[in-house]
């Protein structure tokens, strides 16, 4: 076919009914134009059909690139239903069709390293040639540099690669071709010559590095042919912006998102199954717990040993007692008291000085300096405090002293054994043995068994089709626990295969190299699978409860599809595998229960795994999916802090939408859709080492409210109208001990202020009268002044009381005003754009009037920034730069009145000024001014010196206003 005269895809037709959002995308995004199309939609929402219809409208030959063979097959099947001529669809790179579907790997780059490194090396060579070297000489010099001075060679490659990454989409195709395999270059040239002008990029979140080079080269070659390419990017989730350079590469190719389909919308329209997220908490096995306790004890012993040396103690003393005297002619270093020096140390570096004081008390409790600090002002010494001081001591004393090189190396190597890297920039934490032990604990395998027991005991137990997903087939690190089987799919399957309850599900293990079943099920499954594959499947000889099935390429697309069919039929009701095989692209609508044993917490990975259970099941029209996370926590009675598992749980659920665990039908993101408020409070108590709460108690709280699948389906209200809007929400609680405005104190202090002002005013009037010649008895003058003060005091007190009671009757308005003050300050500081203050609302919770929800609409990024700051404002105080004192709200800013107010009501209300605002004093002062204009009088205090430490202690003793059960969420609909 001559590409110049052909009308590719013009006869393709879809005879079915488009979904609402599919029709909206086709209507909103007009064909033609040079800009790419960028669409985000969840798995199962019909992206394949939508991508084909968008490509057909463009009227050019099209190429679809997919990340896996399984996904490629989905595109081929859907395209065959639309095409009138089967020959128009091809997956053969040697026989291109009007629509050609290939994997990204066919156009992959060469080598194991970064393609940008290869390109940087080539550019470095060109630079040397331009400076007068021959090409051979330049290549030889670079090779010698890599051997003689590898650090300098890496630095040169890295700096050039950074520049390339930021502009690689604008590179000439001839330059990009230098890092592609010749076969890939030849294939791309054939695609361009065949008339391909539209490129559909499925699961385009992969376009961050290697594959982005391929797409950039293909787009550049199409431009060279005289036509602007049409890129259509489809993904279930955007890549994480954490790696700014790679995310910039992605955005250069596809631009901003043109249309996003939220998962709840697809569920409410009936095109995905309703679902609910669950969490099961467990604790390490006894052997793992013993290892953890020994590890932490050794780490603390190491740090204490280093910080107990005379050199370390000297460092602590010099930091806590700086020798440089203050700029004063009256004070010298000899006469300055230890407390005054300590005050200067706190003023210079508050956070480090506090950690030094804690460490000194830990390693030398009898040191005289410890007595200079009131014990009530210091908390317990944590691992973070020890590491902070060790890092600064190592940099200040060991790294700077050539004679201390052996001690530096000893500390560096010792910390490496615990997962910490000591460098000239400080201490960086990697994945330490404790985190690894918790992440791959054998207790999680037992938790998977417990989850399936609960699911099978429910009213829909006979419908359960479950998948258990792990990170690895076998993990190579057994954490020194000799005799333990390595973590991974094989270990998990072995446990599930021998449990009498889960064995009834006829479990199967599927990896790229293994297809394993129970010995009792082997003959039946082998025969059934052989019928599906059209070839015999053997059973390997062996002993024990499991057998391997002999099938070619266990992880191939054909075998995966056949096993999925066994699940649909019910011959296999439990599948165990890795996320590499059963994650992105795997399609088995019968699966309704996911047990996630992976360490995935990224947006893309989490969304892809959850998408496996959301497909509609024709055999169960009322299908409801359950998605389980398993978290291994250190018990309350073990005095060891590790937030790796809890942090992963928070990150994972921050990417997901789901029904609120409170049962109110709200659709939220964050932990609020997996854990109810009582469960979150119990979880926090375990993390805080509260001996009154165990992990078993936490599990009991979770089991108290475990809604049935039918209840979940009813709460989703499928088919009801909805608002496709997203809002950030912060939940705060009113506190009787420290409200934002105090009626009694405000009225009392207002009376004092009125009395002082009224007495002064009447006294001045009396003085004027006396000067004018009118004679007044002294007693009468004093009586008039005091009477005027009393009248003014009464009026002022009533006015303050009315205002305060009004505000207490409408507390939500005060919290809304606080959020507005934050938003105005952030806008004036240039942190966010202008925001519509009408999009900031606050209302009491209908189920709990003491809880107030502050909701923020508007642009998502700006709303998130404001919400972060508001949450920080009302959260427990840590170590802020500024504190905002608000307990004298409504009073005039007169020092004597503030002191009188303190005596009338000595309690203080102190809030941490959010970090984004506290970075510059001017921004903090603007925030104070906005607070005064919107709420009432306040004062700003910068934390420095011992006085700052005392003020911080007072602030930390106050009640937190952020709801500990559900502090933060996004609300949809």
N, C-alpha and C positions, 0 to 999 in steps of 0.2 A: 504494500500500500504506500502510495506517495504521501508523505506527511504534509506536503504543501497543499494538497487538494482534498485531503480527507476531512471528514467531520467526525472525529472520534467521540464516542459515547453519546452521540446525539439521539440514538434510538433507545437508550436505556430508560426504563420506566419502573416506577414503584406503584404497585396496584393496591397496597394496603393503606392503612390509616396512620398518618404521622402522629406522634405524641405532641402534646402541647408545646413543649420546649423545643422539639425538633422543628416544628413549623415556625416557631418564633425565631429560631436561629436563621432559617432559610429566608424568612421575611425581612429580618433586620440586617443581615449581612448580604449586601448586594453583590452580584458577580462582577468580575473584571477588576480593574484597579491594580496598582503595583504593590500595595501594602499586604503583608501576610495576614492570615486569619488565625487567631489563637483562641481555642475553645477548651474549657475545663469542664469535665462532666464525669460523674462517678462510674465505676465498673457496672455494667449491666444497664446503662441508660441509653444505649443505642448509638454509641459514637461511630461504630463501623458503618452503619447505614447512612448516618449523617455525613460522614466523610466522603462516602461514595457519591451521594447526591450533590454535595458541594463541588466535587471534582467534575462531575458530569456537566454542571452548569457552565464551567469554564470553557468547554468546547475544545480542549487540547488533549493530546495523549498525556496519560498520567502515570506516575510512579508512586507506589505505596511502599514505605519502609517501616518494618515492624521489628521489635527487639527479639522475638522468639519464633521458632517454627510453628508452635501451637497457635500463636496469634496470627501468623501468616495464613494458616489454614482457615481461620475464621473469616478473614478478608476474602479469600478465594470462594468460600461457600456463599457468602452474601452477594459478592459480585456476580456469581453465576446465576443467581435468582433475578438479577436486574438486566443482564446482558441478553440480547436477542441472538447473538452469535457467540457460541462457546469459545471460538478461537480468538475472540477479542480479549480474553482474560488469560494471563500467563504468569507462571512463577519460574520460568526458564530464562536465565540471563542470556542464553544463546538464541532464544526465539521471543523477541519482545512483542507484546500485544498493545492494543489500545490502552489497556490497564495492565501494568506489570507489578507484581507484588514480590518484593524481595526482603530479606533481612538486612539489618544494618551491617551485620558481620561480613556479608559478601563484599562490602565496600570498606572493609576495615583498614586501619593503618598498620604499618609494619612495626616489629620490635616489641619489647616488653616495657620500654620506658615511655615517658611522655612524648607525644608527637611535637609538642612545643620545644622540648629539649633538642630533638633532632633538627627542627627548623632553626633554632637558635644557634646550634653548632654550625649549620650551613651558612647562616648570616655572618657569624664570626669569621668563618673562612673567607667570605667575600670581603669583609672589612680588611683583613690582612692582605688579601690580594690587591685591594685598592691602595694600600699603603706601600706597595712595591714588592711584596713577596710573590713567588710563583704559587700556583694552587697546590702543587705537591709539597712545597716547602711549608706552606701554611698548615696543611693537614698534618704534616709531621710534627710541627711545633706544637699544635694543639694536643696531639697524642702524647708527646713528651711532657707537656704541662700537666696533663691528667695524672701522670705517674709521679712526677717530681714534686708537684704542689697541688694535690687534689683539692684542697680547700679553695685555692684561688681559681682553679678550673671550674669548680661547682659554682662559685660566686659569679663568674663571668657568664656561665650558661643560665643561671637563675635570673640575673638582671635582664638579659636579652629575652628570655622566655616571658618574663612579666610584661615587657613592652609588647610582645607579640600577642599575648592573651587579650590585651585590652583593645587590639585592633585587628584580630585575625580575620574577622568577617570582611574586612576591607582589603585584605591581601589580594594580590593578583593571583589568578588560578595557577599560573606557572610556578609561583613560589609555594603554594599549598601542595602542588603535585609532588614536590620534592620529598614529602614525608608519606606519600601514599604508595601502596604496592603497585607495580606496573600493571598487574591484572585489573586492579580497581580503577586505575586511570583509563585503561582501555575500555572497560565496561561503561564508565561514565561517558566517555566520548561516544560510544554507540548509542547510549540513551539520548544524548543531545542530538545526534544525527538522525535518530528515529523520530524526532519531533516532540519529545517529552518537554512539556512546559509547566505542568502542574505536579507538585511534589507533596504528597500527604505523609506527614510525619506522625506515626502512631506512637503513643506513650512518649511524647516528645520531651518529657522531663529527663530523659537519658542524654539529651544533647548538651552535655556540659564540657566535654573534653574531646576524646578521640572521635566520636561520631559527629560532633559539631564540625570538625575539620572536613569530614566527608561532605556534609550538607553545604558547607561554605564553598567548597570546591565545585560541587555540582551547580549551585546557584550562580557562581562566577562564570562557569562555562556556558550556562544558558544565556547569561547577559552578553557574553562575547558573540553569541550567535545572532544577536540583534533583538532579543525578546526578553522582557522582564519576567523572571520566574514567579509563579504563584505558589507560595508556601502555605500549607494548611496544617497547623499543629494541633494535635488532639492529645489530651492527657487527663488522667483521673485526678492528678494533684500536681501543683507546682513544685519545682525543686526548692530546697531550702536556700534562703538568701545568706546563710551563715558564711559560705565561701563566696565572698563578694565578687572575686574575679570570675569564677565559673558561672555564677548567676548572671554576671554582666554578659558573658559569652552567649548564654541562653537568650537573654532579653534582646541582644543585638540581632539575633536571627529572627525572633518571632514577635518582638515588641510587647506591648501591653495586652492583657487578656481582653478579647472582644466580647466574650460571653461566657458566663460561668453558671453551670447548672448545679445547685446544691443538692446533696443526697436526700434531705427531707422532702424536697419538692418531688423527686422521682418516686419516693415511697408514697406520698400523699396522692399522687396521680395513679397509683396502683401498678407501677412498672418495676418496682423493686419490692422485695419482701420487707415487712416491718421487722424491727430487730430491737434487741436490748443488750447492753454491755454489762458483764458481771466481773467481779474480782474475787479470787480466792487467795487469802493470805496464809502462808505457811512459815515454818522456821527451819533452820538448818538441822541436818541429822546430828546425832551426838558426836560422831567423829568429826564432822565439819565444824560444829560449835567449839570443840576442843582445839581444833586448828586455828580458828578465828581468835579465840582468847589468847592462845600462845603467841600468835602473830602480833596482836596489838600490844601485848605485854613487852615483847621484844623491841617493838618500835619505840615505845615510850622509854624503855630502859636505855636504848641507844641515844635518844635525844637528851634525856636527863644526864647521861654520862658525859656527853659532849658539852652540855651547858653547865655542868658542875665543875669544869676545869677552872683553874685560876685565871686563865686568859678570858674565858667566857664570863666569869663572875666580874672580872675587871670591866669588860664591855658593858654588862648590865649596870654596874655602878656608875660608869661614866655617862651612860645614856640617861639614867634616872637623876644624876647629879651633874648637869653640864657645868664645865669649869669656867666658861666665858661669863664674866659678870654682866649684869644689865647696864644699860647706858645711864649711869647715875653717878655723880661725883660723891654722893654720900654713902654708896653701897659698894663694897668690894667683895671679891670672892671669899676673903677670909671672914668677913662679918656676915655674909649672907647665910640665912638659916637653911637647913636641909629641906624644910617644907617649902621655902621660897624657890629653891633650885628645882624641886620636884614640880612646883607650879609652872616654872619656865619650860620644863621638859614636856609637860602636858600641853602647853601652849604651842610648842614647836611641832610636835607630831603626836596628836592625841591617841590615835589607834595603836601605834607602835609602843608608845610609852605605857599604855594600859596593859598590853601583852607582856612587856618586859617586867612590869610590876607583878603580874600573875605568875610569870615563870620564876622570878626571883623567890616569891613565896613558896613555889613548888620545890625548887632545888635547894634553897637555903632558907628554910622557914625562920631560923633564929637570927637572920641578918638584921642589923639595926634599922636599915631603911624600910623593912617590912612594917615595923611599928609606926613609921611616919604616915602610913596610909590607913585610914579607918577601915577595918575589915569589912564593914557593911557596904563599902563602895566597890568591892571586888567580887566578881563571880568565880565559879570554878574554872580551873585552868584546863582548856580543851586541847585536843590534838592540833587544831588550827593555830592556837596561840603558840604552842611549842614550835610548830613548823615556821611560823612567821618570824619568831625570834632567831631560830636556827638559820634561816635563810639570810637574815640581815647580818648576823654575826659572821657567817661563813664568807659573805661578800666583803664585809668591812675589815675583818681581821685576818682571815685565812687566805682569801684570794689575793689580797693586796700585799701579802708578805711572802716573798720568795722562799723564806726559810720554813714556811708552814705548808709547803706543797704536799708533803706526805700526809699531813692531817686533812687537808682539803680532799685528797684522793680517797682517804679512808672514809670520810663522811659521804663523799659522792657515791662510792661503791656500795656502802652500807645502805644508803637510802634507795639505791637502785633495786636492791633485793626486796624492798617493800613497795615497789611501784612508783617511786618518786625520782624525778630527774633534777639533780642540782646542777645549774648552769650559771654563767656569769650574769644571767638575767633574774636569777632567783630559783625557787623550787616550783617545778611543774608536776602536776599529778597525772599519771597515766592510769591504766587499768591495773590496780594493785591486786594482790592475791585475795584479799577479802571480797572485793567486788566480783572477781571471777568465781569465787566459791559460792557466793549468793546467786549469781546469774545462772550458774550451771549446777545448782544444788540437786542432789538425788531426791530431795524432798519434793521438788517440782514434779517429778515423775509420779510420785504417790499422790500429789495433788490432782494430776490429770485423771488418775483412777477414781479419786473421790468425786470429781466433777461429773464423770460419766455415770457413777452410781446415782448421784442426785438426779441427773437428767433422765435416766432410765426409770427411776421411781416416780417420775411425774406423770400427769395424765396423758401426755403425748409420747410416753416412753417407747411405744412400738413404732413410732415414726422417726426415731433418732437416726440420723446419718451424720457421723462426726468425722472431723479431721483434726489431728494433732500435729502441729508444725513446730519444728526445731530449727536451730541455726545450722547445725552440722550433722553429717552422718555419724562422725565420731570427733569429739574435741580432743586436741592433742595434749592439753594440760590437765593433769589430774590433781594439781595443787599439792603434790607430795603425799597424797593419801594412798599409800601403797595398797594394792589389792583391789581398789575400786575400779569398776568398769568406767571407761571414759564417757563423759556426757555426750548426748546426741540421740539421733533417731533410733539407733540400734538398741541402746540401753532402755529407752522409753518403751520401745515395742516389746522387748523381752518381758518387762513388767506387765504390760497390758495383756500379753498373750497368756500369762499364767493365772491372772486374776479370774476367778470363776464367773464373775458378773460381766466384765468387759470381754471375756472370751466368747460369750454368747453373741457378740456382735460380729463374729468371724473377722477379726482384724487382719489387715494386710499392711506390710511395710513396702514402700516404693521409693527408691532413690535412683540415681543415674546408673548404679551398678548392682542394685539389689531388688529382688521381688520376693518377699518372704511372707509366709503365712504360718498358721498353726499346723502342726503335724496332722491333727484330726481333720482339718479342712482341706489339706493339700490336694488330695485326689479330686475332690469335687471342683475346687476352684481352678485347678489345672485343666480339667476337661472343658469347663465352661469358657475359660479364657482362650483355649485352643480353638473352640468353635468361632469365637469372635475374631480372632486373628487369622483364621484360615490356615493354621499351621500347628503342629503338635507342640504342646508345652509339657516338659518333663518335670519330675520331682527329684531333686538331688537326694542322694543317700545321706543319712545322718542319724544322730541320736539326740535325744532331748525333745523339748516341747515344740520346736519350730523347724520348718523346712524351707529351703530356698527353691523357687521355681526356676527351671531352666528355660529362659526365653531370650531371644536375641535382642540386644540393646534395651535393657530394662527401662531406661528413662526416655526412650524415643517417643515421638508424638503418637504413634500407633498404639504403643503399649499403654501410655497414659490415657488415651481415649478409651481403650478397652476396659481398663480398670475403672474408669469413671462410669462406664455402662454397667459394670458389676455392682457399683454403688447404687445406681438408679434402680436396678432390679432387686436389690436387697441381698444379693449373694455375699456382698461385703458391706458392712455397715459402719466400719471404723477404718480409717486410713491414716497411717503415720508416715510422715515424710519431711523433707527440708523445704524451707521457703524458696530456695533456688528452683525447685521443681514444681511446688504446689502454691507458689505465690502468684506473681504477675502472669496473666495469660491463661492460667488453668481455669477451666470452665466446667463445673459439675453442679447443675441446678438443684440436685437432690440433697446436697450437703446443707444442713441447717444448724450445725453446732461446730464452732471453732474453739479449740483449746490452743492458745498462743503461748508456747514456751520459748519464743525467740527473745532476743535482746533488741529487736527493732523498736525504734522510737521516732524515726523520721516521719515526716508527713507522707512522703511517697510510699515508703515501706508499709506504714500502718494502714493507709487507705487501701493499698493493694491486697493486703492480707484480709482485711475486713470485707472486701468486695467479694471474696470467695463464697460467702454464705448468703449473699443478698439476691441472687438470681431467683426469679419466680420458678416454682416447681409445678409443672402441669399435674403431677400425681397428688399434690397437696395444695389446693387453691388457697387454703387458709394458713399457709406456711408462715411461721415466725422464726427468725434466726436468733440464736444466742451466741455471743462472742465473749469468750473468757480470757482474762489475763491472770497470770499466776505471779505472785510477788513473794519473795523470800525475805523476811525481816529478822533482824537480830532481836531476840527476846528482851523484855523490859529489864530482867534481872541481870543481864550482861551489860556491864558499864562500858559500852563501846558504841561510838557513833559512826554510822555509814549511811549516807542518803542516796547511794547509787540506784538501788531498786525503787525507792520512793520517787526519786527524780525521774527515772525512766517512766514510771506509771503516770506521773503528771504530764510529761512531755507527750507521751503516746495519746492520752485522752484530750490533750489540748488541740489536737488536729481533727477530732471526731465530733460529729453531731449525734445526739441521741435524746431519748426521752429522759426528762428529769427523774432522778431516783426518788423524788418526793411524792411522785404519783399525781402531780397536778396537771399533767398533760403538756407542760412547757417543753420545747425542744431547745436544748442547751449544748454547749461544748464545755470541755473541762471535766473534772472529776465528778461534778454534780450529776452527770448522767450515768455514772457507774456506782457511786456510793451515796447513800442517804446521809443527811446531816449527822444523825447519831453515830453512823459508822465512821464518818470522817473524824468526829471528835474522839472516838475510841482509838482510831488509827494514830491520831496526833498524840494521844496519851502514851501509846506504846513507844512512839518515836522519842517522846520526852522522858522516857525511862520511869514512868509512873508505875510503881509496884502494884497499884490497885487494878491494873488492866493488863491482861495477858493476850496473846494472839488468839488463844481459844475464845476468850471473851469477845474479841473483835469478830471472830467468825460467827459466834452466836448472835451478835447484833445483825449481821448480814442475813442470817437465815431467818430471822424474825419476819422480815419482809422480803420474800422472794416471789414476786408476782408470777402467775401462770402465763403461758404464751397467749392464751385467749384474752387475758387482761391487758397484756401489752398491745395486742392488735386493736383492742377497743380504744386504748389511750391514744393511738396514732390518728384516730378519726380519719381514716382513708376516704378520700372523696370530698371532704369538707373544703370550703374555700379557705385560702390562706394568704397572708401578706408576705411576699418574697423580700423581707427586710431583715437585716442583721444589725444587732446592737451589742455594745459592750456593757456588761453589768458588774457593779461592785456591790456586794451585800455588806451592810454595816449594822451594828446593833446600838441602840440607845443604852447609855450607862447611867444609872442613877447616881453613882458616886462622882462622876465627872461629865455632866452634860456640857454641850457646847455653849449653852447659856444657863446660868444658875439664877433661879428666881429669888431665893432668899438672899444670896450673897449680893446679887446685883441691886436688889432693893435696899439692903442695908448699906452697901457701899455708896449707892446713889444718895441715900439720906445723908451720909457723912459729907459727900461732895456738895449736896445742896445746902447743908448747914454751913459748911465753910464758906461757900460762895455767897449765901444769903447774909451771913453775919458780916462778911467783908463789905458787901454792897451797902447794907444799912449803916454799918459803922462809918463808911465813907460819906454817906449822905448826912449823917449826924455831924461829922466833922465839917462838912461844907456849911451846914446851918450855923454851927458855932462860929465859924469864921465870919459869917455874914452879920454877926452881932447879936443873934438870938441866944439868950442864956438858957442852958439846959443843965439840970442837976446831973452829976456824974452817974448816980444810980439809975436815973431815968435813961440816960444815954446808953448805958450798958444793957438795960432791960430792952430798949428798942432794938439794939443790935442783935441781942439773943433771940428776941421774938421774931425778927425778920429771918434769922437763921433757921428757926424752928419751922416757920411757914414754908421757906424755901426747901428745907429738908423733907417736909411732908409731901410737897408737890413733886420734888425730884424722885422721892421713893415711889410715889404712886405711878409716876410716868415710867420709871424703870421697871416696876413690878408689872404694869400692864403690858409693856413691850416684851418682857421676859416670859410672862405667862402666855402671851399670844404666840411667841415662838415655840414654847414648850408644847402648846396645843397643836402646832403644825411643825413637828420636828423635821419632816421630810423637806420642808422648804429651806431649813438651815443647811442641810446636807447638800441640797441642790445648789445653794448659794456658794458653798465651799467648792463644789466642782466647777462652777462658773468662774470663781476666782482663780482656780488652777488653770482653766482654759484660757482666760484672758492673759494671764502671765506668760504661759507657754507661747501664745501667739505673738505677744510683744517681744519675747525673747528670740523669735524667729524659729522656734522649734516645730510649730505647726502652722498650717494655713488658717485663714479666717473661718471660724466655725459658727454655725447658726445656733445661738444659745437656746432657741426653742427645741432643739434636738436633745437638750440635756433635761432629763426629768428625774423625779424621785417620788417614790410612793411606798407607804407601809405595806408589808407582806400581808396578804389576806389571812393566811394561816397563823401568822405570828406577828402581832403589831409592834413588837419590840425590834423587829428586823426591818430595815429600810433598804430598798433596792434603788440604787442610782444607775440610770440607764443613759448611755451616750450613743447617739446616732451620728450621722454625717459620714465623711470619708473614713474608710476602715482604718487606714494607717494613723490618721489623726486621732480618731476615737480611741484607738489602742494606746496611743501615747498619753492621752489625758487619763485614761483608766489606770494605767501604770502609776501615774503620779498621784491620783486620788487614793489608790490602794496603799501606796507608800505613806501618804499623809496620815491615814487612819490606822495603819498597821502598828504592831508593837515596835517601839523605838529601838533601833540598833545603835549605830554610831554616826549620826548625821552631823553635818557641819553647823546647821542652824536649827534651833528649836523655836517654835511659835507658841508663846504663852497667851492663852485665850480665856483664862478664868475671870478676867476683869472686863469681859466684853460689855460694851455699853457705857463704860466709865470714861470721863475725860482724862487725858494723858497728863496728869499732874503727879509728880513723884510722891508728895505727901499723901495724896489720896490713895495711890497704889499701895503705900505702906499701911495705911489704915485698913484698906480692903484685905490685905494679908492677915491683919490681926483679927478682923471680923470673921474671916473664913480662910484658915491657913492652907487648906488643900489647894493643889495647883493642877491646872490642865495644860499639858505640854504636848505639842504635836511636832513630829519631825518634818521639816521642810523638805519636799521631794528633791532628790539629787539633781534632776535636770534643771530645777529652779535654783538650787543652792550652789551651783558651780560658780555663779557670779553674784557678788554682794548686791549689785544693783537690781538683779532679777529677784533676789530674796526680799529686798525692800519694796519692790513693786508688788510682790505677792502680799506682803503685809498691808500695803495701802489698799489693795483690792479687798482684802478680808475686812478691813475697817469700814470700807464703803458699803459692803454688802451685808456684813454680819454685826460687827461691833468692834470696839477698841481691843487691840492686842499689842503685844510687844515682841520684838525679835531678839533672840539671844544667840550669840556665837559661842560654840563650845570651845573653851580653852582654859588651861590651868586646872588646878585642883578644884576650883569652884565649878568649872565646867563638868568635871567628873561627878561632883555631888549633884549638880542639876540633872546630869544624865541618869544618875541612879534614881532620882525622884521620878523622872519621865518613864523609866523602865518599870517602876512599881505601879504605874497607873494601869487601869483596865484598857485593853485593846478594843477599839471600836470595830475593826474588821471582823466580820462573822467568821469564826474559825472553821465552821462546818462547810461553808461554801463561799469563800471570799470573792471569788471571781468566776465569771462565766460569760460566754457569748450567748445571746438569745436570738433565735430565728423564728420568723413568722409573726 
